[in-house]
Amino acid sequence: MGGCDVKLTASQIDAHVGRRMRQRREYLGISQGRLGRHLGLTFSQVQKYEKGSNRIGAGRLYLIADFLGVPVQYFFEGLGDEAAAIPAAKGGRRGEELAVLEEAFLSIDDGDTRRSVLALVRSLAATGGSGTAGAGVTGNPH
């Protein structure tokens, strides 16, 4: 991580830590509400941590790691790999769009809805992104 030429922003690190927190919590079958109650937080605060929209303080991260049964370093594993992938996969405007899409997708809790979104994206990709929205619509409504 230290020898990597690519630097992540604090927001990107927050999002990575949040994703790792969510992965571990889901692996253990613990709800956001249960984790929140243990920490004295609401489930929506846990949700904000997992999305990376709110930063987790060091003390709280320590408590989360203890409750989830992992060392604090667990939340940072793979961070260097993510930094190295940014220039190839997330360059410029396209990278910003991917980051927004990823954050929005990860915020969808319902599995059926996530599968529907994936099906839509795959369908659009297969048609070159043209889709059918607006098909047959001309500039003149008459």
N, C-alpha and C positions, 0 to 999 in steps of 0.2 A: 504494500500500500504506500509506504513512504517513498519508494523509488519510482513511482508512477509519474509520468510527465503530465498526465491529464488530471485536472483538479475538479472535484465535485463542489457544488455550492452547498451551503448549509441546508437549504431546502431539499436538495437531492438526497443528502445524508439522512435528514429527518424522514423522508419518504421511504428510504431503504430500511431504516430501523423500524418504522411502522409496519412495513410489509413482513419483516422477520417476526415481529411481535404477533401479528395476525396469524402467520403460518404456524407458529408454535402453539398459540392459543387454540386454533382450530384442530391441530394435530391431537391435542390433549382433550378435545371435546368440551372446552370451557367457553361459556357464553361471554359476550362483552359485559353483560349485566353482572355476572358472577365476579369477573375480574374487577370490574368497577367497584362493586360492594367491598371486595377485599381491600382495595386501595382507598376507599372512602370517596369514590368518584361516581358520576353518573355513567351509564353506558354510552351516552353521546360523547362524553369526554374521551373515553377509551376509543370510540370510533374516530374522533379527530386525531388522536395519537396514531392510530393505524393508517389513516390517510396521509399522515405527515403534515397536516395543516396546523397542528399544534406541536410544539417542541416538548420533548420529555426531558425533565431535569435529571441530573445525575443521580440524586437520591431516589427519585421515583423509579428510574430505570433499574436501579439496584434492587428495589422491592419487587418490581415486575419480574426480573430475572429469577429472583428467589422463588416467587410464587409459581413460575412456569418451569422451575427446575433446570435452569440453564445458567452458565456463567454470563456475565455482562457482555463478554466478547462475542457471544453468539449473535447478537443483534448487528454486529459489524462484519460478520463473515460474508465474503463475496463482494464486499464494497470495492476492493481494488479491481475485481473482474468487471464490475459495473462501470467503473471509471474508464477502463480500457476500451469498453464497447461503445462509449458515447460518440467518438468521432465517426465511426463507421455506421452506426445505426441511428444516431440522433443528432445529425448535423443541421444547423440553421433552423429555418422555419419549420421544416418537416419534423425536426427533433422536438420542438415545442409542442407541435400537434400530437406527436406520439406520447409525450409526457402527460398532456391533458387527457388524452384518450385512456392511457393506462390508469391514471388516478380516478377518472370517472368509472371505468370498468371495475376497478378494485373496490369501489364504494357500493357496488350492487351486491346486496346480501342474498337475494333470491337466486338459487341455482338455475331455475327454469328461465328466468329473465336473462341471466348471463349467457345461457346456451342460445337463446333467441337472438341476443345481440351478436354473438359469434356467427350464427347462421346468416344474419343480415350482412355483416361485414364480408364474410366469405362470398356471399352472393354478389355483392357489389364488386368485389375484387375480380370475380370470374367474368363479369360483364365489362370490365375495364373501368368500373366506377361510374358508368353512365346511368345505371339503374333505370327505373321507369317513371320516376317522379317528373312531372311536367311533360311527359311524352304527349305529343299531339297538340300541345298548347302553342299557339302562334302569338305573334306580337299584336294582332288585331283580333279583339274579342267578337267582332261581327262576322 
